[in-house]
Amino acid sequence: MATGASKLTAAQRAAVLLIQLGRDRAAKVLALLDETEVEDITAEIVRMDSVPTEISKEVLREFHHVAIGGEIAPGHGGFEYAQRLLEETLGKEKAGEVIGRLNTLLAGKPFDFLQQADGREVQSLLAGEHPQTVALVLAHLRPDRAAAIMSGLSPADRAEVAMRIATMEQASPDVISVVAENLQRKATSVLTGGEYMQVGGVEPLVAILNRSDPGTEKQVLEELKDRDEALAEQVRSMMFTFDDIVLLEDKAVQLVLRQVEISTLALALKGVGDVVREKVEKNLSERMRETLTEESEVAGRVRMSQVQEARGAVVSVIRQLEESGQIVVRRDEEDVYVQ
């Protein structure tokens, strides 16, 4: 960590602040952020085994309304603090996924010099590079950055790069290092500013497409379907999860629920978080809520595979309504419209 608060990045400052707030209040703050911000800040918390009092004072002066009336004490972060904070914010299952990604994040960021560069400049840098190189780079960038860059590629290149990201599983750190070094040397004239690592796969592609404009998303999925229908279906199925139902407007949720059997809905809600349950239940009539409670009690304990199948059925309805134009799903908590 930098020796003075003035040298800290925005994520590091946020990490210091959250450590001072304590887990309960910090969890409430994290719950308001998007997943990329949560991962960036949590990574910094993991790195901060201890935070000097002077650093904390400097950061808290910037957040004067938080510091007033409170005595500033030395802070302690570290992996355990970060893990417990994530569990209180996201739940154990989701926290485990984020921690898994953090392990890769903390292992090193070979393409950090591209994270803040203008998307058009990065496109210029990658012009003429082999699709595999482009895929390797995008798989290492934050999804929002990669989405901006992918949108600037030609339709044919988008499909080729998307295919390579989805099917890329492992890459030698030596290869990654060589590619990063070569691009960094090339970047000086373009930009103004044995062991294997997991770098690609379906999840990074899904994250990129979820942050892409609808046209890019549709075109890439159609091209993927032409090349590998099963892979395209896997990507599509992961692009909207059952928990994402909270992103839908109430009218859209009501339209979805009208096409879902109450017994299926009862299974889908087993073990779900309070926010998701409240979103669903408030869009049911009082009679249907009572029926839902009865169905859930009758079902009793069920296998997780049954729950996943039921949630998949609900997501399938959402996808069908989206494809038919009855609802328009916007990513990143944008509006959803119902015709």
MOGICOR-V569797 format. One line per field, one symbol per residue. ss: DSSP state (H for helix, E for strand, L for the rest). psi: psi as a letter, one per 40 degrees, with the letter a starting at -180 (. if undefined). burial: 1 if it has 16 or more other C-alpha atoms within 10 Angstrom, else 0. A space follows every 10 residues. Layout:
ss = ???
psi = ???
burial = ???
This chain:
ss = LLLLHHHLLH HHHHHHHHHH HLHHHHHHHH LLLLHHHHHH HHHHHHHLLL ELHHHHHHHH HHLHHHHLLL LLLLELLLHH HHHHHHHHHH LHHHHHHHHH HHHHHHLLLL LHHHLLLLHH HHHHHHLLLL HHHHHHHHHH LLHHHHHHHH LLLLHHHHHH HHHHHHHLLE EEHHHHHHHH HHHHHHHLLL LLLLLEEELL LHHHHHHHHH LLLHHHHHHH HHHHHHHLHH HHHHHHHHLL LHHHHHHLLH HHHHHHHLLL LHHHHHHHLL LLLHHHHHHH HLLLLHHHHH HHHHHHHHHL LLLHHHHHHH HHHHHHHHHH HHHLLLEELL LLLLLLEEL
psi = iieideeiid dddddddddd didddddddd eeiidddddd dddddddgdi hidddddddd degddddhei hhihihbidd ddddddddde iddddddddd dddddeeigd fdeedeihdd dddddeheii ddddddddde iidddddddd deiidddddd ddddddehdi hhdddddddd dddddddded id.diiihda iddddddddd eiiddddddd dddddddgdd dddddddeeh iddedeeiid dddddddeeh idddddddeh eiiddddddd deeiiddddd ddddddddda hiiddddddd dddddddddd dddeedihhh iffiihih.
burial = 0000100100 1111111111 1010011001 0000000111 1111111101 1000111011 0000001000 0000111110 1111111111 0000100110 0100000001 1001100110 1111110000 1111111111 1111111111 1110001111 1111110100 1010010011 0011001001 1000000011 1111111111 1100011001 1011100000 1100110111 0110111111 0111111000 0111111111 0000011011 0011000010 0100110000 0000001101 1111111110 1000001111 100001110
